[in-house]
Amino acid sequence: MSPENPLPQTESIWSHRVYYGETDAMGVVYYANYLHWFEQARNQLLLDCGSSYGQMEEEGLFLPVSEAHCSYLEPARFDQVIAVHSTIEELKRASICFVYRIINRSRGERLITRGWTKHACVDREGRMLRFPQWFRDLFC
């Protein structure tokens, strides 16, 4: 987060029990599911701040992922309960960066994954937009 653009540390937590279909034959979560969990946590953060993806899209605001990163520290496994903590690290003129921590609640609140996603702010046709003030006000 840049010092010129400080954001309050709004954090949201999305909890989930790992389903069998999210795992491989060894009961370990398939790696791409972590990015899906990031999306769920991001949706929860927006809801907790008073908006939703549906409302944003009705206003003509879309947030496609432009970059994603995930560090797998330990595997999540079938039937474990995880909690995905999400917050906003940076809100620029036309992009936003969410950061995530996945905690394994079944194993003593252990950090198992860290990551982030960067999103562009675009209109329905995919043209870059400046974030409107109502969107900025959700986090400030």
Secondary structure as UniProt FT lines:
FT   TURN            3..4
FT   STRAND          11..17
FT   HELIX           20..22
FT   TURN            25..26
FT   STRAND          28..29
FT   TURN            31..32
FT   HELIX           33..48
FT   TURN            49..50
FT   HELIX           53..58
FT   TURN            59..60
FT   STRAND          65..72
FT   TURN            78..79
FT   STRAND          81..91
FT   STRAND          95..104
FT   HELIX           105..107
FT   STRAND          110..120
FT   TURN            124..125
FT   HELIX           133..137
FT   TURN            138..139
//
